[in-house]
Amino acid sequence: MSERVVIAPEASAPGALEAIVARARQRGFRRFVLPSDAGVPAQEGEEHAVRTPDGFRIEGPEPHVVRLVRVADPAALERAISATPDGGTVAIEWTGDRVIPLENAVAHRGRRFRLWTVARSAAEVPASLGALEHGADRVVVPVRSVEEVDRLEALLDRALPAKLEWTKVTLGSVRSAGLGDRVLVDTTSLLRPEEGLLVGSAAGMLFLVASEAVGSAFSRPRPFRVNAGAAHSYVLMSDGTTRYLSELEPGDAVLAAAQGGTLRSVRVGRLKIERRPMVVLTAEDATRPRTVFLQEAETVRVSTGAGRVAVTDLQAGAVLDAVRLPSARHLGTAVEETIEER
């Protein structure tokens, strides 16, 4: 989402503005609103603008102005929308309510014009980007320090992995693994039956553990839930890093995946860690054993060549859906390092 955020540094100390821009560039931001005398040249792929009394003047080979309208009530919003021509752009600065008016503006915009909004702080940015699932095309946000850049980045969903290396591996065995602490992940999204989380004992290969969107004869569906596995297991986050299941916290963004399907970021709403009977699934990957520890229960299912199968029905020879990842990790981030995972 960083490509839709416009950083407007507000700094008076010498060098502070340049430091904010430098940190923002490191974090992937490429659009800035800067004073006309800032003296910060645009890098390749960047867009710079200057705040004017009536809007934002976009610099470059073909400079143009995005009109700014301050909206305090429904009548002002209606005037702003009506005055924006098809194919045009309008920037709105809210002086009162901001969430419902933005939803109204997004609903009226459709594909007719482009909508910018001016946030008062980084905390307003997620709602501005997510209104009616689509949000504003651009959000201009004031930033007063490099620390605020970091806080802003933490509020945004990072880009999803471009693709995953899906593979199929043959299940060698299903064995009882005694009692263990299993982590049940409840998300703030409703998951489809084919969606789930990518989990495993080794970062080099993660298995697709399906959601509980389909219940059992004795339990109702829980489409927001994945009974993900043992506490030590890796889980793939939405930014491509890994985390231990036991380290997840409410609000974390995990990757919801479907074999051969779409990927999306979903947020953790709640975790439940409880002692339960476990089984260990062991699959052979080029003579290297890969494992995942799961609760032994009919509602825990993994993705296989034959569809979703409960762990209580799995037998040796089943073909499991899995994802290959770089094995070497430092605090969840892939690194180039010699490593052997067992």
N, C-alpha and C positions, 0 to 999 in steps of 0.2 A: 504493500500500500504506500510505500514511501514515495513512489512516483507521482502520487496525487497530493502530496504535502508540499507546501511552499513555506520555506523557512524565512521569517522576517526578523533578523537579529536586532535586538534593542540593547546596545551597550555604549557606555560613555567612557570607560577607562581605555587608555591607549592600548591598542593591540587586541582588545577583547572581541571586537567584531570579527577580526581576521581569525582569531582562535575558534570562534563559534562556527564560522564557515568551514574551517579546516576539519573540525570534528564532524560536522554534518556531512561533509564529503566522504569521510572515512566510514560513516554509517550508511552511505548509499543515497543520501538526498542530493538532488540535482537541480532544484528550483529554489530561487532566492529572491526576496524583495530587499533591495539595498539602497542606502542613500545615494543620491546622484554623485556625491564626491567620495564615495567609499574607496575607490581605487582598487577594487578587487576584480581582476579580469575574469571573464567567463572561460571555463575550461570546455573542452569538446564535449558536446552532449548536454551542456547546462543551459538553463534559461534564466536570465536575470530580468528583473523588473524594478521600476522605481515607483514609490507611492506618490501620487499626486492628490490634490484636493478632491478631484472627481473620480479617482480610480487608480488603476495600476497601468503604467506605461511599460509595455513589453519591449525590451531592447532587442537589437539585432538588425539584420539586413532590411527587414520590413517592420519597423516599429508600429505598434498600434496600442490603443488604450482600451482596457476593460473597465466598463462603467461600474462605479460603486454606488450602491443604494443602501441607506440606513432604514431599517424596518423596525417599527415599534408596535404595529397593529395590523389587523387583516386588510384594511383598506390600503395601507402602504405596500403590503405584499402584493396585492392585486395590481396596483399601479406598476410595480416593478416588473411583474410577469408580463403584463399587457404591453409594456413599452419595449420589451426585448424582442427584436425581430427574429424570424426563423433563421437558424444558422449563426445567430449572434451569441454573445457571452455577457452575463451579468454577474457581478459580485455583490453579495448581500452581507451587511454587517448588522447583527441583531442587537437591538438596544433594550429588549425585554426578553420574553420567552424565546427559546431558540430551538428546542427539539421538535415540538409539534409544528411550528411554522416551517421548519426545514422539510419535514415530511410532506407538508402541503405543497411546498415549492417543487420537491422532487416529483410528486404526483402530477403536477401541472406541466413540468418540463417535458416529460416523455423523451422523445428524441428531437424535439424542436429546437432547443438551444442548449448551451453549456452553462452550468451553474457553479459559481464559486461561492464559498462562504468564508467569513473571517471569524476565526476562533479567538476567544479571550485568553485561553491558556491551553497547554498541552492536554489537560484533562478532558477538554471538550472535543478533541480530535476523533476518537473512536466513534462517538455518536454521530459526528458530522459525516464520517465516511460510510457509516452503516445504516443511515436512515432509509427505511423501506427497502432494505437489503442492498441498495445501490449507492445512496448517499450523494454528496456533492462531487462534481468532477475534480475540483481542487479545493483544498482547505489551506488558508493562509494562517499561520500560527506564530505569534511573537515568541522569541526565544532570547532569554537574558543571560545565559551562561552555558558553558559546555556541559555542565551537569544536566541542564534542562534538555539538551540534545539527547543525552543518554536516557533520560526518563521518557522522552517522547518516543524514542525507538522501542523501548520496552512495552509501550502501550499498543504498538502496531503489530499486526500479523506479518511475519516475514514471508518472503517469497517461498512458495512450496517447491520441493525438489522437482527439477525439470522432468525427470522420469525415474522409475525404479527398475532395477534389473531383476525381473521376476524369473523364477525357476521352479522346477518340480523335482522333489526328492522322494525317494521311497522310504517308507517307514519300516525300520528294522525291528523295533520292539516297543511294547507298551508295558511298563512295569510299575508296580506299586512303589511309592517313594515315601511312605509313612506320613506323619503329620507335618505340616509346614504352614508358614504364614503366607496366605495368598492375598493378593491385592485386587479388589473389585473396583473398577473405575466407572463412575457415573459421570456422563458428560452433560453439558447444557444443551445438547442437540439431540434430535431424534435420528437414530441410525437405521439405515436400511438393512434387511436381513443379510445381504452379501457383504456389508461393510464390517470392518473390525479394526483392531490394533495389531501392529506388527511387533511381536514379542519373541524373545529367545534368550538362551543362556550365554550365547556368544554374539558379539556385535557383527561378526562376519556373516551370519545368517539368522534372519528373523522370520517367524512363522505367522501366518495370518489367523489370529484368534477372532472368531466371529462375535458379533453383537448378540444380545438376547432379545432381538426383535421378534423371534419366534419362541414361544413358551414351550411348556411340556404338559403332559396330562395332569400334573399336579402343581403347576405354576403358571402364572399369567405372563404374557410378554413384557419385557422391560426394554423397549427399543433405545433407551438412552444408555444402556449398560453394556460393559464388556468385563466378564470375569477373566482378567488378563493373565494371571499366573503368579508364580512365586515371587517373593519380595526381592530376590537378588536379580531378577530378570531385567534385561534391557528392553526399553520400549522406544520406538521411533517417534521423535517430536516433529512438529509441522515444519520446522526449519531444517530438517535433515540431520540434526544432532540426535544423540541417544541420551537417555536418562535411565537410572534404575527405577523400577516401579515404586520402590519404597521412598524415593525422593520426590515423587510427584506431589504437587500442591494444588488446591483449588485455584482456578484461573490459568493454569498452565495450558499451553496449546499443543495438543497431540495430533498426530496424523491419522485421520480416518481413511482407510484404503479399502478398495475392492479389487480382487484379482482381475487385471486387464481393464479395469474401469477407472473412474475418476478418483482423484485425491482431493481431500479438503482438510482444512484446519478446524478442529473442534476443541472447545474448552472443557477442562476438568471442572466438574461442579462439586464432586464429593468423592472421597476414598473410603473404603472399608477394608481394613486388614484384620483377618480372622484366622484362627487355627483350623485347618481343614485337612482331610485326607487328600494326598496328592498322588499323581502319576507322573512318570517321566516318559516322554516320547523321544525316541532316539532314531534319527535318520542318518543315512550314510551320504556324505558329500565328498566325492572323489577320495574315498577311503578315510575320510575324516568324519568322526561322529559329531552330529549337531543335535542339541537337546533343547527341549522346552518343558518346564514343569508346570502342570495345570491341576486345578482342583478336579477330583474325581466326582463328576456329577453329570446328569443327563442334560443340563442346561448349558454346559460348557462345550462349545463346538469349534472345530477348526475347519478351514477351507481346504478341500481336497479336489482331486480330479472328478470325483463323483458328487461334488457339491458340499454343503455343510454337513459334517458328521460329528455326532456327539463323541466325546472321548471315551465314554463307556461302551461305544460300539466299534471303536477303532481296532483294527487287527493288522498285524505285520503284513506288508505288501501294499498297504494303502499309499496312494500318491498324494503328497502334501504340497500345497502352494507355499512358496517361501520367497524371500527377497535376499539377494546378496548385497553386502555392504563392505566397505573397507574395514578390516579388522582392527587396525591400530587406532586407538582413540585416546585423547587426553581431555578429561572432563567432558566427555561426550562428543567432542569435535574430532573428525577424522584427521590423522596426521600420518606422515610418511615415517614409518618406524618398523623395525624388525620385531615381530610378535608372533607367538604361538598361542592360540586359544584352545582350551581343552574343556 
